[in-house]
Structures are given as C-alpha cells and as structure tokens.
Amino acid sequence: MVNYQPPLIGIVGKTNVGKSTLFSAMTLASVEISNRPFTTIDPNKGIGYVRTRCPHVDFSLPKCDPRTGYCIKGNRFIPVELMDVAGLIPGAHMGRGLGNKFMDDLRKADAFLLVVDASGSTDENGNPVPPGTNDPVKEVKDILYEIDMWMARIVSSDWGKFSVSVETSRKDFLEALFEKVSGLSVKRSAVAEALERSGLSGKRPSSWSKEDFFFFASELRKASKPHVIVANKADLQSSKENIKRLKQAFPDSMVFPTSAEAELALRKAAKAGVIEYVPGDAEFKILDQSKLSRPQLSALKYIQERVLSENRGTGVQQSLNSLVFDVLGKIAVFPVEDPVKLTDKEGRVLPDALLVDGGSSPKAVAGLVHSDLEKGFLYAIDARTKQRLGADSQLSNRAVIKIVSSI
C-alpha cells in the first residue's frame, strides 16, 4: 500500500487520568501478531485497531490472511496509528508544563480521544484527590479551552500584516487563511466550514476582534480535530453521576463510560491464554481456571459484573471504533486481485483492509494502493455483486473490490 496512511488518533487529557493505560490497552493485541505495520521509534506512538465484521464470514470462507492487523471469530481488527499526547495542565497554550509538546503532538492528529477521570479523583494538575472532588465536566471544558486558545494564537499571529496583504492585493481570503493555518494540518474544507459557522466569512480581516479569533479557532477545532469523550474509571461509584453530567453538558459529543484498566487486564489475560476475549465484547470465557489465582479470579469477576455487564463492554474498543467510523466517517475497503476467491497474487485471502473516507471512489482507493493503478484505472469489480464499478462510484463500508488498470 504505497500511498496509504491510516488515521492518526491522539489520546488527550490531564496527567494521571489513565491516558497511558488506555494507550497500553489499545496497542496490546490480544493475539500474537508476527508483523508490525507502520512501526515507529517514537515511544509515545503505537498501533491500535478498529473492529469490523470480516467479509470472509459473508462469503462463507473458513478464514482470512491479514497482512496487517488480525481477525478473531469473524471480527477483523484494522490498524490505526495512536499517539499518547503529552499530559495537559492549565496554561498549556502558553507553554506551561509540556504545553508546547502537547500542542505539537495534537497538531498532527486527525482526531482525538479526550480522556477524563470520571471519578473526579485527580485535580487539574493530575494530583490524586479523594473521589468526587474534581469535576470532569470542567476538565473537558478546560482541555477544549486550551486547544482553542492555542489555535487562536496561531491564527492571530502577524494578523495585521496578513490582513493588509489580503485586503490590498485582493487575494482570496479563504485561500490565504488556509495557507496561514497550514501548520495545523487542517483541510481547506475545514477552514471554509469554520469561517461559515463563526459568521466571519464576510467580515473584513482587519476588523477581526479577539473574540472573533477565539470563536473561529473553536469552530476550526471542531471541524478539523473532532473528538469523543472517554469517561475513564467508570466502574468507581463516584463516576456514575459524573457520566450523566458529561452527557448533559456535551450533547454534541459522544461520551463513553470506560475502564482502561479492565481492558488492559482482559487483553493481557487473553494473550496469556487463560481467557477467551474479543476486544469490544461484553463478556469473556475462562479457558483454564487452574492457571488463575484466587485474587485473579476475583478481579475477573469484578470486571464482568462492574464493568462489562453494566456498560456492555469496557468502552475502550467502542470509543475508538466510534471516533474512526462515526466521527471521522471512515469506511473499511478490502482490495483483492481475485474477486471470486478474494485473494491477492500470493493466494492470501483478504490480506489488506484500508480505512478511507466514506463515499470514496474505486479510483481514489486505487491511488492509495499504487499511483500507477490510479493513472491506468479502467474500472473495479464489486466482489459481492460481480458488477463493474466506474471511477466515480461510491464505495460502502466493507466493500471488497478488484481494481482493473491498464498499467
């Protein structure tokens, strides 16, 4: 996959709210994997996996042969890049703490998991406090405020010079503004959307106020760095009411009751072969009780009763899946060489799964596989219907296609 790059998801939050535990859980595959795609030496980066039903089940095939990711019980786990963003403290947008690193990390992300301590047992600086002391609603607001202020500073820097240049040269304002904020790794469409939503598209740049910069930055963040809220430590008693409050305070954001510690424990146990567990499931099966101590059995019972049964899962897989598929609008596409056997040239069944924008065309997918395939694109074959698909056809989630090219 020469030109393909999976989504980059940032894990954002204060220190000591469970970010690193969530990162560890998401990047620990519950089965052994022989290859590691998209490897990096950066210690705060890793590979996580979104879950979808594998097409090999639909075609009544016994198995698939993933080159990247893995498949368990008909569930295909497709790689995404994860980044454990530096811990955030108040004043981060001014460089306080690891603020500069935090913002530089976040700049690269396509979307982020906003992790908060739903139990309220860490203060704004990440120090332990009695459960129920801290307010996770304020925590979310503080994090979003820091990001918005950081973006506003970048937008407003050298604004006087910028506005004079735009107004005297009659440059296209949208294009000029897009170039100005290109360091934020945002799309042109996101800048246009932010201008429209903030009501600033028709306002002279030289008359923008401080409030305008902040409002535009807030809309730009929503359009270019979407998020879901991971309400961690959801199994603690003080979390229940706080999770309700989070859902009420942020009706436009998805809130997931989560226990990162429970997910990490389950994945470790599954990898050790003592339980059978598919990430995202609401139950697990003990395979060998003799290998478990009494405290371990008690811990597993707690996880089943207080985490899985109450929240229909740990929230870890659910939050990542929702961010990638629902919020970013990605779909999974499976390119193959043989549309009947669903194999590549080496005979591997459904070896590749690409996460692409919803509604992507076969020609666009061809370009992700190899530039030459896109240049010589003739048509694609839908492996499900065996019909030809034109260059501009829209692909649906879990599409299996063969790309036919003259090159």
N, C-alpha and C positions, 0 to 999 in steps of 0.2 A: 504494500500500500504506500506508494511513493509519496503522494501528496496529502495523505490523510493524517489528521491530528485529532485525537479525542478531546472532548471538552475538559477544561481545567477548572476544577472546583476548589474554591478557597474555604477553609474551615476557620471561622472568625469568632472571636469572643474575648472576654477578660482572661486573665491568668487564673488557673486553678478552678475552672468551671467544668473540666472534663474534655477539653479540646483534644489533648494528646491521647486520651483513652479512646475517644471517638475515632481519631486518625488511626490508632493501632488496630481497633476492631475492624474498621473498613478496609484496611490494607492487608489484613490477615485472611488469606483464603482458607476456607475450611477443608480444602483438599490439597494434596501436593500438586504443584504446578512446575513443569520442567522448564518452561521458558518465562522470561520476564520482559514483556514488551515495554517500550518507552522508558527504559531504565535511566536513572539519573543519579549523580553522585551527591546531589543536594539533599542533605539529611531531612529537610522538612517536606520533601516531596515523596509521593508513593503512588501506587496504583490501587484504586478501588474498583468496584464492579456494580453495574446496574443489572437488574434481573428482569428477564422477559421469558415468555414461553418459547422454547426452541422449536423451529419449524420441522425438525426431524420427527417430532411427535405427530404433527399434522399429516405427514407423508407416510406414517407407519413404518419409519425406518428404525432399526434397533438402537442406533447411536449416531453421534456426530463426532467430528475430529477437530476441535477448536485449535487454531494456531496461537491464538491469544485468548485469555480468559479460560473459562471451564464450563462444564454442563453437569448438573446434578438432577437426577429424576425428572428430566424433561425441562429443566429450568436453565436457560443459558445466561451466564454471567459475563457481561461485556465490559472491557476495561474503560475507565475514565481516569484522568490524572487528578490526584488530590494534593493539596498544599496546606500544611498546618501553618497558618499565618501567625506571625509573632503576636503575643498577648497584648491586648489593648488596655490602656488606662486613660483616665480623663486627661485631656491636653495632648493627646497623641497627634492631632493635626498640626500642633505647634512643635512636634519633635520630642515631646516628653516621653520618657521611658524608651521603648523600642519603636516609637511612633513612626520614624522615618522608614524603618524596615517594614513595619506593618503596612504602611501605605504603598510602598514599592511592591510588596508581595501582592496586595489586593489589586493593584493596577493591572496585573497580568491575568487575573481570574475572569472567567466567563460568567460566573455566578458564585454565590457563597451560601454555606450553611452557617447560620447565625446561632451560635451555641450559648445558652444561658443556663445558670444554675436555678432550676425551677423551685428548689427547696429554700432558696434565699439564705444559704449558709456560707456565702463568700461576699465580702464587701467590695466596693468599687475598685479597690486596688488588688483584689484577689486574695485578701487575707481571710482566714477562717473566722466565722462568727456563728452564734447559735442559729439553728434552722429557723426560718421565718423572719429573720432580722432584715435581710436585704430584700429589695423589691425588684423582681426580674422584669417587670414592665418598664420601670425606669432604666434598667440595664439595657434593654433593647433600644429605648429612645436615645440613651447616651451613645451607644455604638453607632447608630444611624446618624446622629448629630455630628460625631467626629468625622465620619466618612463624608458627609455633606459639606462640612467646613473645609475639609482638605480639598475636595473638588472645587469649591467656591474660590479658594485661594489660587488654585491653578488657573481657573478661568479668568479671574480678575487681574492676574499679574500682567503688568505693562498694558493694561486695558486702554489707558489714554492714548498711547501711541497706536495701538491696534485700531481703536475706533476712528481716529483721524485718518489712518491709512484706508480703512474700508469706505468711509464717507467721502473722502476726496477723490479716490480712484474709481469709485462706483463698482467696487468688487462685489461679487455675490456674497452676501453676508453669511449665508448658511455654509457655503464652501470655505470661506475664510475662517469661520468659527470651528468648523470640522478640523481644519489643518491646525488650528491653535491648540485643540484639545487632543490631538492625535496620540500624545504620550500616555493617555489614559486607556488606550487600546479599546476605543469605542467605535461603533459603526456609524456611518453617516446618517442612517435612518434613525438611530438613537438620538443624535443631536437634533434632527428635524422634529422628532416626537417631543423632545424636552422643550424646544422652543415653542411649539404649538401649545403644549399643556401648561406652560408657565405664562402664556399670553404675551410673550416677548418677541414674537416673530415680526411684528410690525413696528416695534419701538426702536428709535434711533439708538445705536450702540453708545453714543456719547452721553446719553441721558439715563443709562442704567444705574440704579441705586444699589447699595449694599444688600438690601432685601431682595432685589432682582437677581443678584448673583447667587444668593443662597437658594432662592426658590428654583432657579434654573438648575443649579447643581443637584438639588434634591430630585428633580424630575429626571435629570440625566442619570443619576444613580439608579433610579427605578427602572429606566429604560435599558440601561447597559450592564448593570450589575445586580440582577434580581436575586432574591434570597427566599429561603424558608427558615422558620424558627425551630431550632432543636431544643426543646424544653428538657434538659438533661436532669438526671437524678429524680425521675418521675415517680419512682417507687417509694420515695420518702413521704411521710404523712403530710408535711407542710407544703408539698408540691401540688396537691390536688386543687386547692382553691386558687393557687397562683396560675395554674394552667388554664383554668376558666377565665381568669382575668386577662391573661395573654391573648386568648382567643377573642375576648370582647374588645380589648384595646387595639388589636391589629386585625380587623376583619378582612383586610385585603391580603394578608399573609397567611400561608398555611403553617399551623403550629403542630408539631409532632411530640407527644409525650414520649420520652426516650430514656433508656438506661444503657449508656455506653458500656458500663462495667459488666452488665449482664450479657450483652452481645459478645464482648471480648472473652468472657468465661466460656460461653457456649461454643465459640469458634475454636478456642484452644482445646476444649474437650472433644469436639468433633475431629479436629486434626490429630489428636492423640488416639482416636479410635474407640473412645469409651461411650460416645453418644452418636446418634444419627441426627443431624440438624442441617436444614437448608436455610441459609440466611433469608430472613423475611417471613418465615413460618411462625405460627403461633404455638407451636409445640415441638418437642424433640423426643427421641426414643433412646433410653439407656440400653446399650448393647452388652456391656459387661459390668454388672454391679460389683463383682469381686475386685475390680481394679479401683473402686472408689472408696475413700474413707468415709466415716460417718459424717464429719463436717462437710465433705464434698457433696454427699447425698443431701444433706440439709440445705446446702447452698442451691443445689439444682431444684429442690422442692420450692424454695423461696422464689427462685426465678420463674418457675412455672406458675405459681399462684399469684405472686405480687407484681409480676412484670408481664409475662406472656398472656395469661388469661385476662388480666384487667385491661390491657391495651392492645390486644390482638397482635402482639409482636413486641420487639424491643424498641421499635421506632427507628433503628439505625438504617436498615435497608429501605424502609418506607420513605424516610426523609430524602435519601439520595435518589431513589427512583423518582420521587415526585419532582425534585428540583430539575432533574435531567429531562424527564419525559413530559411533565405537565407545565413547569415554569419555563424552561428553555425551549420546549416544544420539539425535542429531538425524536426521531424515529430510528428503529434498527432496520438496516438493509443488509441482505446476505447475497453478495455476488458469487456466482458459480460459473464453471466452464461448461458443465453438462447439466442442462435444465431438466433432465429426466432422472439421472442418478444423483443430482445435486452435489456433484464433486468438482474438484479442481483438476488440473492436468495430472497431478500425482495420485488421483483417486481418493483424496480426503473428502469426507462428507461435511458440507457446510463449514469450511475451515475459517472463513472470515465473517465478521459482523461489524458493520460500520454504523456509527451514530451520526446521523445527518439531520439537517433542518427538515421539519415536517413539510411535505409537499415538494421535496426535492425531485428533480427530473432524473431520468436514467442517464442523460448526457452529463449532468453535474456529478453523478456518482462515478461515471467513467473517468472523469478528470481526477477524482480522488484516488482511484486505483492507479492510473498512469496517464500522463499528459497525452501520450500518443493515442490512447484509447479514445480520448475526448476529441482529438483532432480528426481521427478517422471514423468517428461514430456513425453507424448506419441505423441501427435500431437495437432494442433489447427484447428479450423474450421473458414473459412472466411465467415462472416455473409452475405456478398454481393453475393458471388458465391456458397456458401454452400459446397465448396471444402475443402478437408483436406490439411493442410499445414504442411510440415515437420519441424524438429527442425532448419534447416539452411535456410529455405525460407526467402526471403527478404520482409519486410512489406513496404507498401506505405503509404503516408500521408492520414490520416483519415480512416485508416483500423479499422474495427470492427471485433474482434476475440473472440472466446471462446477457452479457454485453457483446454485441456483434460489431466489429470495427474493420475498416479496410486496411488498417495498419497493424 
